[in-house]
Amino acid sequence: MTLEKHDLHHEFPEFTDEIHHLKMNDNHFARLFAEYHDIDQEVHRIEQGVENTSDEYLEGKKKERLNLKDNLFIMLKKAQVTA
């Protein structure tokens, strides 16, 4: 089974410059980015079978990741408009 990558650079390749700029210049974005990355890595390990958890835990982590991705996307869109 091939697992899909969900890191922000794969999710939003059109925002590469904005991701870099915000990571360097916006502490709030950088914190959310790091949190997203950590959760994404955890979900990836669970899906690969490296870590064993309940289905409910995994679904909760996926929802957290999606919420963070939505918030990061909004910030990226705003940065794109102001650039």
C-alpha positions as CSV (number, residue, x, y, z in Angstrom):
1,M,0.0,0.0,0.0
2,T,1.4,3.4,-1.0
3,L,0.8,6.1,1.6
4,E,0.1,9.6,0.3
5,K,2.3,12.4,1.5
6,H,0.6,15.2,3.4
7,D,3.4,17.5,4.2
8,L,2.6,21.1,3.3
9,H,5.0,21.3,0.4
10,H,3.2,18.3,-1.3
11,E,-0.3,19.6,-0.3
12,F,0.3,23.2,-1.5
13,P,3.2,23.2,-4.1
14,E,2.0,26.5,-5.4
15,F,2.7,28.1,-2.0
16,T,6.4,27.1,-1.7
17,D,7.6,30.7,-1.5
18,E,4.9,31.7,1.0
19,I,5.6,28.7,3.2
20,H,9.2,29.6,3.4
21,H,8.6,33.3,4.0
22,L,6.0,32.7,6.7
23,K,8.1,30.1,8.5
24,M,10.9,32.6,8.7
25,N,8.9,35.7,9.5
26,D,5.7,34.7,11.3
27,N,6.0,32.9,14.7
28,H,2.4,31.9,14.8
29,F,2.6,30.3,11.3
30,A,5.9,28.6,12.2
31,R,4.4,27.1,15.4
32,L,1.3,25.8,13.5
33,F,3.6,24.5,10.7
34,A,5.7,22.6,13.3
35,E,2.6,21.2,15.0
36,Y,1.2,20.1,11.6
37,H,4.4,18.4,10.7
38,D,4.6,16.6,14.0
39,I,1.0,15.3,13.7
40,D,1.5,14.4,10.1
41,Q,4.6,12.3,11.0
42,E,2.7,10.6,13.8
43,V,-0.2,9.7,11.4
44,H,2.2,8.5,8.8
45,R,4.0,6.2,11.4
46,I,0.6,4.8,12.5
47,E,-0.5,4.2,9.0
48,Q,2.8,2.4,8.2
49,G,2.3,0.2,11.2
50,V,5.3,1.5,13.1
51,E,3.0,2.7,15.9
52,N,-0.1,0.9,17.1
53,T,-3.1,2.9,18.3
54,S,-6.9,2.7,18.3
55,D,-8.8,3.7,15.2
56,E,-10.4,6.5,17.2
57,Y,-7.0,8.0,18.2
58,L,-5.9,7.9,14.5
59,E,-9.1,9.6,13.3
60,G,-8.7,12.2,16.0
61,K,-5.1,13.0,14.8
62,K,-6.3,13.1,11.2
63,K,-9.0,15.7,12.2
64,E,-6.3,17.8,14.1
65,R,-4.1,17.6,11.0
66,L,-7.0,18.7,8.7
67,N,-7.9,21.6,11.1
68,L,-4.3,22.8,11.1
69,K,-4.0,22.5,7.4
70,D,-7.1,24.6,6.9
71,N,-5.7,27.3,9.2
72,L,-2.3,27.2,7.5
73,F,-4.0,27.4,4.1
74,I,-5.9,30.6,5.1
75,M,-2.7,32.1,6.3
76,L,-1.0,31.2,3.0
77,K,-3.8,32.7,0.9
78,K,-3.5,35.9,2.9
79,A,0.3,36.0,2.4
80,Q,-0.2,35.4,-1.3
81,V,-2.6,38.3,-1.7
82,T,-0.4,40.7,0.2
83,A,2.8,39.7,-1.7
